[in-house]
Amino acid sequence: MVSRAQALRTEEPPLASIESFPTVGNQPLTGAGKDDLEMSKTVLGIILGGGAGTRLYPLTKKRAKPAVPLGANYRLIDIPVSNCVNSNVTKIYCLTQFNSASLNRHLSQAYNSSVGAYTSRGFVEVLAASQSNVRKEWFQGTADAVRQYMWLFEEAMRDGVEDFLILSGDHLYRMDYKDFVRKHRESGAAITIAALPCDEKRASAFGLMKIDDAGRVVEFAEKPKGDALKAMQVDTRILGVDSKT
């Protein structure tokens, strides 16, 4: 979901490989190609660390879900971070409240010395849940995690950030966010959401969006079943996707 200093969430097909992950070394990590959108200055990446990761237990016994190892030296968090870096999004926060020590260690060792360029400061930082005199509660969900740190994101807006790119920390996909942000800005929408069509057999396992003929989201249902599921059906040809594919 992208918005003018609001939000962006995305899902894409699984990665065929991890060959395109940026090399972590002495060279700066910057996205390839011309950055005509000034992504490194105007887009802030916000990666949601998710919940306790009970379905991945015992892998999450001592680490946050985004810190679960993947492909030997990588972690789940490396997929959205790689997508960001290769899209010239070099200001990235990861929000989590469960076992954040290993995640913080991985991100600080892998990225913070090499994200961005000489003329544009970049970072990959963990924002852990914390209590304050104003709020005594931990994160009450992913939306609340973003809400609790809005004061920090608003500071980034004063430094030139125009759009927030909100991503899941445990999805496997490859996506160039430059095209997505460009389409969002051209449309003038408050929020733009990237999603995938799904057949009826698997649809009840996901949150579903219903759109009108203009592609505008008019309804959302979380894992609907029966008649509620049928009511969420849409003609995917609106999006240029054949219903048979």
VMD Tcl script that draws the C-alpha trace (Angstrom):
set ca {
  {0.00 0.00 0.00}
  {1.43 3.43 -0.90}
  {0.13 6.84 0.00}
  {1.13 10.43 0.38}
  {2.88 9.94 3.71}
  {0.52 7.08 4.41}
  {1.10 3.44 3.42}
  {1.89 0.64 0.96}
  {1.60 -3.12 1.17}
  {2.49 -5.66 -1.50}
  {2.42 -9.31 -2.40}
  {3.99 -10.90 -5.46}
  {4.76 -14.43 -6.72}
  {7.44 -16.36 -4.76}
  {11.07 -15.76 -5.63}
  {12.52 -18.23 -8.11}
  {15.94 -17.64 -6.55}
  {17.79 -15.23 -4.31}
  {20.50 -14.45 -6.84}
  {19.51 -10.79 -7.04}
  {19.98 -10.09 -3.33}
  {22.41 -7.20 -2.87}
  {25.94 -8.12 -1.92}
  {26.77 -6.98 1.59}
  {30.33 -5.76 1.58}
  {32.37 -2.65 1.11}
  {30.32 -1.28 -1.79}
  {27.28 0.95 -1.14}
  {23.93 -0.76 -1.66}
  {21.90 1.37 -4.05}
  {19.17 0.48 -6.51}
  {20.09 0.12 -10.16}
  {18.89 2.52 -12.82}
  {17.85 6.16 -12.88}
  {16.02 7.27 -9.75}
  {13.76 9.85 -11.40}
  {11.29 9.55 -8.50}
  {14.03 10.32 -5.95}
  {12.95 7.21 -4.06}
  {15.89 7.43 -1.66}
  {14.69 10.86 -0.49}
  {10.91 10.70 -0.82}
  {9.95 7.12 0.19}
  {10.26 5.59 3.67}
  {10.15 1.78 3.92}
  {8.25 0.35 6.91}
  {8.54 -3.43 7.30}
  {6.11 -5.15 9.68}
  {7.76 -7.83 11.76}
  {4.49 -9.63 12.49}
  {3.42 -11.52 15.58}
  {5.07 -14.15 17.75}
  {5.50 -16.55 14.82}
  {3.87 -19.49 16.60}
  {3.40 -21.41 13.34}
  {7.18 -21.37 12.84}
  {8.00 -22.52 16.37}
  {10.61 -23.68 17.46}
  {12.43 -21.57 14.82}
  {11.00 -18.49 16.55}
  {11.79 -19.63 20.09}
  {14.65 -17.14 20.45}
  {14.25 -14.89 17.40}
  {11.67 -12.70 15.69}
  {9.92 -14.22 12.68}
  {11.72 -11.94 10.15}
  {15.05 -13.18 11.59}
  {14.36 -16.85 10.75}
  {17.22 -18.16 8.55}
  {16.58 -18.62 4.84}
  {18.97 -20.02 2.22}
  {21.99 -20.45 4.53}
  {23.24 -16.89 5.20}
  {20.00 -14.97 4.61}
  {17.03 -14.17 6.85}
  {13.36 -13.66 5.90}
  {13.79 -9.92 6.43}
  {16.38 -9.84 3.62}
  {13.66 -10.28 0.95}
  {11.75 -7.02 1.59}
  {15.00 -5.19 2.42}
  {16.50 -6.38 -0.87}
  {13.41 -5.23 -2.78}
  {13.68 -1.84 -1.10}
  {17.39 -1.39 -1.75}
  {17.06 -2.43 -5.40}
  {14.22 0.09 -5.75}
  {16.36 2.89 -4.27}
  {14.42 2.90 -1.00}
  {17.29 3.26 1.47}
  {15.49 4.55 4.58}
  {13.94 1.48 6.18}
  {12.39 0.73 9.58}
  {11.35 -2.73 10.80}
  {8.64 -2.83 13.48}
  {8.64 -5.77 15.89}
  {7.97 -6.62 19.54}
  {9.00 -10.29 19.82}
  {12.63 -11.41 20.36}
  {14.08 -8.49 18.46}
  {17.73 -8.93 19.57}
  {18.79 -11.30 16.77}
  {16.92 -9.24 14.17}
  {18.59 -6.05 15.32}
  {22.01 -7.71 15.27}
  {21.52 -9.08 11.74}
  {20.32 -5.78 10.28}
  {23.04 -3.70 11.92}
  {25.79 -6.07 10.77}
  {24.46 -6.65 7.25}
  {23.24 -3.25 6.10}
  {23.85 -0.14 8.13}
  {27.42 0.41 6.96}
  {26.52 0.05 3.29}
  {22.99 1.33 2.64}
  {22.66 4.62 0.80}
  {25.32 6.75 -0.82}
  {27.69 9.58 0.06}
  {25.09 12.25 -0.69}
  {22.03 10.44 0.71}
  {21.92 8.93 4.19}
  {20.43 5.46 4.37}
  {19.61 3.12 7.25}
  {17.90 -0.14 8.21}
  {16.73 0.05 11.82}
  {14.52 -1.98 14.16}
  {11.75 -0.18 16.03}
  {10.77 -2.39 18.96}
  {7.55 -2.01 20.91}
  {7.98 0.13 24.01}
  {5.86 1.66 26.73}
  {5.72 5.37 27.53}
  {3.96 7.77 29.87}
  {1.40 8.34 27.12}
  {0.85 4.70 26.07}
  {1.14 1.76 28.43}
  {0.24 -0.94 25.88}
  {2.44 -2.99 23.54}
  {1.58 -3.14 19.83}
  {-2.06 -4.23 19.48}
  {-1.55 -5.34 15.86}
  {0.25 -4.25 12.71}
  {-1.83 -1.12 12.16}
  {-1.32 -0.10 15.79}
  {2.44 -0.62 15.43}
  {2.49 1.97 12.65}
  {0.19 4.27 14.65}
  {2.43 4.20 17.73}
  {5.45 5.31 15.71}
  {3.70 7.98 13.62}
  {5.56 10.66 15.55}
  {8.83 9.29 14.14}
  {7.47 8.92 10.61}
  {6.20 12.50 10.72}
  {9.76 13.62 11.46}
  {10.84 11.85 8.26}
  {8.20 13.84 6.37}
  {9.93 17.02 7.47}
  {13.09 15.65 5.84}
  {11.37 15.22 2.46}
  {9.56 11.87 2.71}
  {6.31 11.96 0.70}
  {5.19 8.31 0.73}
  {5.28 5.42 3.19}
  {5.91 1.94 1.81}
  {4.44 -0.59 4.26}
  {5.57 -4.17 3.69}
  {5.31 -7.59 5.30}
  {8.52 -8.94 6.82}
  {7.83 -12.60 6.00}
  {6.69 -12.69 2.33}
  {8.78 -14.26 -0.45}
  {8.54 -12.20 -3.65}
  {10.46 -9.93 -6.00}
  {9.09 -6.49 -6.88}
  {10.38 -3.19 -8.24}
  {8.70 -0.57 -6.06}
  {9.65 2.26 -8.43}
  {6.91 1.25 -10.89}
  {4.45 0.90 -8.03}
  {5.21 4.32 -6.52}
  {5.11 5.95 -9.97}
  {1.63 4.52 -10.63}
  {0.47 5.61 -7.18}
  {1.60 9.20 -7.74}
  {0.13 9.35 -11.24}
  {-3.26 8.13 -9.98}
  {-3.49 10.72 -7.21}
  {-4.91 8.06 -4.87}
  {-4.62 8.42 -1.10}
  {-3.57 4.78 -0.76}
  {-2.49 2.22 -3.37}
  {-2.52 -1.51 -2.61}
  {-0.73 -4.27 -4.52}
  {-2.35 -7.69 -4.30}
  {-2.72 -10.96 -6.19}
  {-5.86 -12.61 -7.61}
  {-6.70 -15.92 -5.95}
  {-8.92 -18.84 -6.93}
  {-11.96 -19.76 -4.82}
  {-10.35 -22.91 -3.43}
  {-7.57 -20.97 -1.65}
  {-9.30 -17.62 -1.11}
  {-10.77 -18.42 2.33}
  {-7.24 -18.53 3.78}
  {-6.55 -14.87 2.97}
  {-7.85 -11.37 3.50}
  {-9.80 -10.37 0.38}
  {-10.50 -7.02 -1.25}
  {-13.46 -6.27 -3.48}
  {-12.97 -3.61 -6.16}
  {-15.30 -1.68 -8.46}
  {-14.94 -1.19 -12.21}
  {-12.38 1.57 -11.65}
  {-10.16 -0.65 -9.46}
  {-11.20 1.20 -6.31}
  {-11.36 -0.92 -3.13}
  {-14.95 -0.94 -1.82}
  {-14.89 -3.81 0.68}
  {-12.50 -5.97 2.70}
  {-13.14 -9.37 4.31}
  {-10.76 -11.39 6.48}
  {-10.78 -15.11 5.51}
  {-14.47 -15.24 4.50}
  {-16.29 -18.54 3.95}
  {-19.53 -19.68 2.32}
  {-21.80 -16.95 1.04}
  {-19.47 -14.27 2.39}
  {-16.70 -15.68 0.20}
  {-18.87 -15.75 -2.93}
  {-19.88 -12.13 -2.29}
  {-16.22 -11.10 -2.57}
  {-15.80 -12.40 -6.14}
  {-14.69 -9.81 -8.71}
  {-14.03 -9.76 -12.44}
  {-10.22 -9.79 -12.56}
  {-10.29 -8.65 -16.19}
  {-10.58 -5.15 -14.70}
  {-6.94 -5.59 -13.73}
  {-5.94 -7.14 -17.04}
  {-5.88 -10.65 -15.58}
  {-7.78 -13.45 -17.31}
  {-10.06 -15.24 -14.82}
  {-8.84 -18.60 -16.15}
  {-5.19 -17.96 -15.25}
}
mol new
graphics top color blue
foreach p $ca { graphics top sphere $p radius 0.5 }
foreach p [lrange $ca 0 end-1] q [lrange $ca 1 end] { graphics top cylinder $p $q radius 0.2 }
display resetview
